[in-house]
Amino acid sequence: MKKLVIVSLILVGCETTNYAPPVTLAMAKATSRAKQDVNVVKLEHGRNLFVHRCIECHTLPTIWHYTPKDWTEIVNSMAHRASLKPAERDAVIAYILAVRKQM
């Protein structure tokens, strides 16, 4: 019984942690079916920007708390503050949407 409680607490703790999953080949393949210009390099770049630029002003947002449409609007509205160039903004959005597809 103690093991079950500990495992439950760990799982609950992990779920509430703001986490940016690593890019996988499967993630890139699934995303590239919808968009031809998405690949592992772009997704890695998007993840790196998401992790390092967003954290400069606030905690890392939880990816699954917003819809894909919301994320596009959020990133577009924050791009200027984060000094993201258009290609960087697109990479961040591509990464977030790729993660959401895996959930």
C-alpha positions in Angstrom: 0.0 0.0 0.0 2.8 2.4 0.8 4.4 1.8 -2.6 1.1 2.7 -4.3 0.8 5.9 -2.4 4.4 6.9 -3.2 4.0 6.1 -6.9 0.7 8.1 -7.0 2.4 11.1 -5.4 5.3 10.9 -7.9 2.9 10.7 -10.8 0.8 13.6 -9.6 3.9 15.6 -9.1 5.1 14.8 -12.6 1.8 15.8 -14.1 1.9 19.3 -12.6 5.5 19.9 -13.5 6.1 22.2 -16.4 7.9 20.0 -18.8 9.2 20.3 -22.4 9.4 16.8 -23.7 12.4 16.0 -25.9 12.0 15.8 -29.6 11.7 12.3 -31.0 11.9 11.0 -34.6 8.4 9.7 -34.2 7.2 13.2 -33.3 8.9 14.7 -36.3 7.5 12.1 -38.6 4.0 12.6 -37.3 4.3 16.3 -37.7 5.8 16.3 -41.1 2.8 14.5 -42.5 0.8 17.6 -41.9 3.5 20.1 -42.8 6.3 19.5 -45.2 8.7 22.0 -43.6 8.8 20.4 -40.1 11.8 18.2 -39.2 13.8 17.1 -36.2 16.1 20.1 -36.5 13.3 22.6 -36.6 11.5 20.9 -33.6 14.8 20.8 -31.6 15.3 24.5 -32.3 11.7 25.2 -31.3 12.1 23.3 -28.1 15.4 25.1 -27.2 13.7 28.5 -27.8 10.6 27.5 -25.8 12.7 26.3 -22.9 15.2 29.2 -22.8 13.3 32.2 -24.0 10.0 31.7 -22.2 11.7 31.1 -18.9 13.3 34.5 -19.0 10.1 36.2 -18.1 7.9 33.5 -16.5 7.7 29.9 -15.5 7.6 27.4 -18.4 4.0 27.1 -19.4 2.3 23.7 -19.4 1.9 22.6 -23.0 -1.4 20.7 -22.6 -3.2 23.5 -20.8 -3.9 25.4 -24.0 -5.4 24.4 -27.3 -3.3 24.5 -30.5 -5.2 27.6 -31.6 -4.5 29.3 -28.2 -0.8 28.3 -28.5 -0.5 30.0 -31.9 -2.0 33.1 -30.5 0.1 33.0 -27.3 3.4 32.6 -29.2 2.5 35.2 -31.8 1.7 37.7 -29.0 4.8 36.9 -27.0 7.2 36.8 -30.0 8.1 40.4 -29.8 8.9 40.3 -26.1 11.0 37.2 -26.5 12.8 38.8 -29.5 11.8 35.9 -31.7 12.3 36.2 -35.5 9.5 34.8 -37.6 11.4 31.5 -38.3 12.0 31.1 -34.6 8.4 31.8 -33.7 7.4 29.2 -36.3 9.8 26.7 -34.8 8.4 27.2 -31.3 4.8 26.8 -32.5 5.8 23.7 -34.5 7.4 22.2 -31.4 4.4 22.9 -29.1 1.9 21.5 -31.7 4.1 18.4 -32.2 4.2 17.7 -28.5 0.4 18.2 -28.3 -0.1 15.6 -31.1 1.8 13.1 -29.0 -0.4 13.5 -26.0 
